[in-house]
Amino acid sequence: MDTTSPATWYAREPGHDRRFRVRLSLSESLLRPTTAVTAALAAEIDRVNLYPDIECEPLRGTIALGLGLSAESVIVSNGSDEALLLAGLATVGRGDRVLLPERTYTGFGYVADALGTDPVLSECGLGGMDVEDFRRKLPGARLAFVANPHNPTGRCLPPGGISAIYRQARDHGCVLVVDEAYAEFAGSHFESAMPLVEGGGIIVTRTFSKAHGLAGLRCGFLAAEPGLAARVARTRRAIPFSVSRFALAGVKAALDRPNDLASAVTRNTSDRARMMADLNSVSIDHVESDTNFLLANLGSTTPAMALHLHEHHGITIRDAATLGYPHWARIGVCGRRLWSEVFPLLAARHHSCNA
């Protein structure tokens, strides 16, 4: 008997569940790593007996150079999740007020809970985060989390939104953490918080799991002005060597080939547009996404549809009820061949439920 919790089966490793064929539930890349990345990983095998560089060089320097920041402003982490936790450990303690949007990336709440803080929720829905409500609730908060683009809706903040939040947070002595995990996918309307870093009072996190397609390596980073970064670095001393030498080498190889990233982003944009057009053609409501996933309204049968795809077709999608959006599903962007299999199943179920 399968005792896997409905809340976690979508995130199981395919190799441990014979029903899996492909996972569209975790917004992973379906593209295989490039030859440059695999070669870099292979070159590290003979050094697996040695700890990686404790300062994560030369990757840290490569990231800093690409952002126009000093190396002292960058901390490489085990995915952006570790970066978020480090940011919290360095800035707040038990009972401190932490502001985060409701129905947002679950990692924010996990950090707030792990640190014993007092979380305050700001309004957030299918249209994205309510910037003005967030700004109104900033006074008294020691730390605030924002995802831009937002997860799980896939929407970017409106122009000027992140700058307005930052100014308000700085005026009230609140450290602002901006998670930009999907930044590379966003279009020209995306306003990154990276240019604000040198002004202080802000931490920006990114990951190499999404657009770079290196989720299995678990590598990300945070950027902050050197003084704030030093506070985070002191906290990080408790978990040295948290980024493997394979992650350092593989990500460095990926960054050395920016055309590969550009190609992956272009492909994602094309595939995403095709998927949204198909959903429109059968009147399945969805959110206009700036990421590598779509939030689609599959109705009250969403949990049953997700389980059916998993058990009978080996395809996983994410029932977004656990993220605060009942009747909606988060579906990873995929190529034409796989989508031609998934879409008819979604369309047929949608049609039968609305007949």
C-alpha positions in Angstrom: 0.0 0.0 0.0 1.3 3.4 -0.9 1.5 5.5 2.3 3.1 8.6 0.7 1.4 11.8 1.9 -0.6 13.6 -0.8 1.2 16.7 0.4 4.6 15.3 -0.6 4.4 12.7 -3.3 4.7 15.4 -6.0 8.2 16.1 -4.8 9.5 12.6 -4.5 12.6 11.6 -6.6 11.3 9.8 -9.7 13.8 7.0 -9.2 12.0 6.0 -6.0 8.5 5.8 -7.5 8.0 3.5 -10.5 5.0 5.6 -11.6 7.1 8.6 -12.4 8.0 9.6 -15.9 8.4 13.3 -15.7 7.9 15.9 -12.9 6.1 19.2 -13.7 5.4 20.0 -10.1 8.7 21.6 -8.9 9.4 24.2 -11.7 12.5 22.3 -12.6 14.2 22.6 -16.0 13.6 19.6 -18.3 16.8 20.4 -20.3 19.8 18.1 -19.8 23.0 19.7 -18.6 25.3 21.0 -21.2 28.6 19.2 -22.1 30.5 22.0 -20.5 28.8 21.4 -17.2 29.1 17.7 -17.2 32.8 18.0 -18.1 33.3 20.3 -15.2 31.6 17.9 -12.8 33.6 14.9 -14.1 36.8 16.8 -13.5 36.0 17.1 -9.8 35.6 13.4 -9.2 39.3 12.9 -8.5 39.2 15.7 -5.8 36.1 14.4 -4.0 38.4 13.5 -1.0 39.0 17.3 -0.5 36.8 19.9 1.0 35.7 22.6 -1.5 37.0 26.2 -1.2 35.6 27.7 2.0 34.9 31.0 0.3 33.3 29.3 -2.7 35.9 30.7 -5.1 36.3 31.1 -8.0 32.5 31.0 -8.3 31.9 33.8 -5.8 34.2 36.2 -7.8 32.6 35.2 -11.1 29.1 36.0 -9.7 30.3 39.3 -8.2 32.0 40.4 -11.4 28.8 39.7 -13.4 26.8 41.8 -11.0 29.3 44.7 -10.7 29.7 44.0 -7.0 32.6 43.3 -4.8 33.3 39.7 -3.8 32.6 40.8 -0.2 29.0 41.5 -1.2 28.3 37.9 -2.3 27.7 34.7 -0.3 27.3 31.5 -2.3 24.8 29.1 -0.6 23.3 25.7 -0.8 20.4 26.8 -3.0 18.6 30.0 -2.3 16.8 28.3 0.6 20.0 28.3 2.6 20.5 32.0 1.6 17.0 32.8 3.0 17.7 31.0 6.2 21.1 32.7 6.7 19.4 36.1 6.0 16.9 35.4 8.8 19.5 34.1 11.3 21.6 37.2 10.8 18.9 39.7 11.2 16.1 38.5 13.6 15.5 36.6 16.8 12.7 34.9 18.7 9.6 37.1 18.9 10.7 39.6 16.3 8.2 40.7 13.7 8.6 39.4 10.2 6.5 40.5 7.3 5.7 38.3 4.3 2.9 38.1 1.7 0.2 35.5 2.3 0.0 32.6 -0.2 3.6 33.1 -1.3 6.7 31.0 -1.5 6.5 28.5 1.4 10.2 28.9 2.3 9.6 32.3 3.8 7.1 31.0 6.3 9.4 28.0 7.1 12.3 30.5 8.0 10.0 32.6 10.1 8.7 29.6 11.9 12.1 28.0 12.4 13.4 31.2 14.1 10.4 31.6 16.4 9.5 35.0 15.0 6.1 36.7 14.9 5.0 36.6 11.3 2.6 39.2 9.9 0.9 38.6 6.5 0.3 41.0 3.7 -2.4 40.6 1.1 -1.5 38.6 -2.0 -3.7 36.9 -4.6 -3.8 35.8 -8.2 -3.1 39.4 -9.3 0.1 39.4 -7.3 1.3 41.1 -4.1 -0.5 44.2 -2.9 2.4 46.6 -2.7 0.6 49.3 -0.8 -0.7 46.9 1.8 2.8 45.5 2.2 4.2 49.0 2.7 1.5 49.8 5.3 2.5 46.8 7.4 6.3 47.4 7.3 6.5 49.6 10.4 7.6 47.5 13.3 8.9 44.6 11.2 12.6 43.7 11.6 12.6 41.6 8.4 10.4 41.4 5.3 10.3 38.8 2.5 9.3 39.4 -1.1 9.4 37.1 -4.1 9.8 38.8 -7.5 8.7 37.2 -9.8 6.1 35.8 -7.4 5.8 32.1 -6.6 3.3 30.5 -7.2 1.5 33.0 -9.4 4.5 33.8 -11.7 3.7 37.5 -11.7 6.3 40.3 -11.5 5.8 43.3 -9.2 4.5 46.4 -11.0 7.1 49.0 -12.2 8.4 50.9 -9.3 7.0 48.4 -6.8 10.2 47.0 -5.4 11.9 50.4 -5.1 8.9 51.8 -3.2 9.0 48.8 -0.8 12.7 49.2 -0.3 12.5 52.9 0.5 9.7 52.2 3.1 11.6 49.3 4.6 14.9 51.3 4.9 13.0 54.2 6.5 11.7 51.9 9.2 14.9 50.0 9.8 13.6 46.8 8.3 15.9 44.5 6.3 14.2 43.6 3.1 14.9 40.2 1.5 14.0 39.9 -2.2 14.0 36.4 -3.7 14.6 36.6 -7.4 14.7 32.8 -8.2 12.9 33.3 -11.5 14.5 36.6 -12.6 16.2 35.3 -15.7 12.8 34.3 -17.2 11.2 37.7 -16.6 10.9 40.1 -19.5 12.0 43.7 -19.9 9.3 44.9 -17.5 11.1 43.1 -14.6 12.6 45.4 -12.0 15.5 43.7 -10.2 16.4 44.7 -6.7 20.1 44.1 -7.4 20.8 47.8 -8.2 19.6 48.6 -4.6 22.1 46.4 -2.9 24.8 49.0 -2.4 22.3 51.3 -0.6 22.2 48.8 2.3 19.4 47.2 4.2 18.5 44.8 1.5 19.5 41.2 0.7 18.8 39.7 -2.8 18.8 36.0 -3.3 19.0 34.0 -6.5 19.3 30.3 -7.5 20.9 28.3 -10.2 18.2 25.7 -10.0 15.7 27.3 -12.4 16.9 29.0 -15.6 20.3 27.4 -15.4 18.8 24.0 -14.9 21.1 22.9 -12.1 18.6 22.0 -9.3 20.4 18.8 -8.4 23.6 20.7 -7.6 21.9 22.9 -4.9 23.6 26.2 -5.5 22.4 29.8 -5.1 23.7 33.0 -3.6 22.8 36.2 -1.8 24.0 39.7 -2.4 24.1 42.5 0.1 26.3 45.5 0.9 29.6 44.3 2.6 28.6 45.2 6.1 25.3 43.3 6.0 27.0 40.5 4.1 29.6 40.2 6.8 26.8 39.7 9.4 25.4 36.9 7.3 28.9 35.4 6.8 29.4 35.2 10.6 26.2 33.1 10.9 27.3 30.9 8.0 30.5 29.9 10.0 28.3 27.3 11.7 27.8 25.4 8.5 31.1 25.7 6.5 31.5 23.9 3.2 27.8 23.7 2.6 28.3 24.1 -1.1 29.9 21.1 -2.7 32.8 21.3 -5.1 30.6 19.8 -7.8 28.2 22.7 -7.4 31.0 25.2 -7.5 32.5 23.7 -10.6 29.3 23.0 -12.5 27.8 26.5 -11.9 31.1 28.2 -12.8 31.1 26.3 -16.1 27.5 27.3 -16.8 28.2 31.0 -16.1 31.2 30.9 -18.4 28.7 30.1 -21.2 26.0 32.8 -21.1 24.7 31.8 -24.6 23.5 28.5 -23.1 21.4 30.4 -20.6 20.0 32.7 -23.2 19.0 29.7 -25.4 17.2 28.1 -22.4 15.3 31.3 -21.6 14.3 31.7 -25.2 13.0 28.2 -25.4 11.1 28.6 -22.1 9.5 31.8 -23.4 8.3 30.1 -26.6 7.0 26.9 -24.8 5.2 29.1 -22.2 3.5 31.1 -24.9 2.3 27.9 -26.6 1.0 26.5 -23.4 -0.9 29.7 -22.5 -2.4 29.8 -26.0 -3.6 26.3 -25.7 -5.2 26.9 -22.3 -6.9 30.0 -23.8 -8.3 27.9 -26.6 -10.3 25.7 -24.2 -11.1 28.5 -21.8 -8.9 27.2 -18.9 -8.2 30.3 -16.8 -4.6 30.9 -16.0 -2.2 33.6 -14.7 0.0 35.3 -17.2 3.4 34.0 -16.0 6.9 35.5 -16.1 8.5 32.3 -15.0 9.0 28.6 -16.0 5.6 27.5 -14.6 1.9 28.3 -15.1 -0.9 28.6 -12.5 -4.0 27.2 -14.1 -7.6 26.9 -12.8 -8.6 23.2 -13.3 -11.6 23.6 -11.0 -12.7 21.5 -8.0 -11.3 18.3 -9.6 -7.7 19.6 -9.4 -6.6 17.2 -6.7 -8.1 14.3 -8.5 -6.6 15.4 -11.8 -3.2 15.7 -10.2 -3.4 12.3 -8.7 -4.8 10.8 -12.0 -1.8 12.2 -14.0 0.6 10.8 -11.5 -0.9 7.4 -11.1 -1.9 6.7 -14.7 0.5 8.7 -16.8 3.6 9.2 -14.6 3.3 13.0 -14.8 3.2 15.2 -11.7 1.7 18.7 -11.4 1.3 20.6 -8.2 -2.1 21.0 -6.6 -1.8 24.6 -5.5 -4.4 24.3 -2.7 -1.4 23.6 -0.4 0.0 27.0 -1.5 -3.3 28.8 -0.8 -4.9 28.6 -4.2 -7.6 25.8 -4.2 -8.9 24.7 -7.6 -5.6 25.8 -9.2 -2.6 23.8 -10.3 1.0 24.9 -10.9 2.4 23.3 -14.0 6.0 23.5 -15.1 6.7 24.8 -18.6 7.5 21.9 -20.9 8.3 21.3 -24.6 5.9 20.6 -27.4 6.1 16.8 -27.3 5.3 16.5 -23.6 2.7 19.2 -23.7 0.9 17.5 -26.6 0.4 14.6 -24.1 -0.5 16.6 -21.0 -2.8 19.3 -22.6 -5.5 16.9 -24.0 -5.8 15.3 -20.6 -6.3 18.7 -18.9 -8.7 19.8 -21.7 -10.8 16.6 -21.5 -11.1 16.8 -17.7 -12.0 20.5 -17.9 -14.6 19.8 -20.6 -16.3 16.9 -18.7 -16.5 19.0 -15.5 -18.1 21.9 -17.3 -20.4 20.0 -19.6 
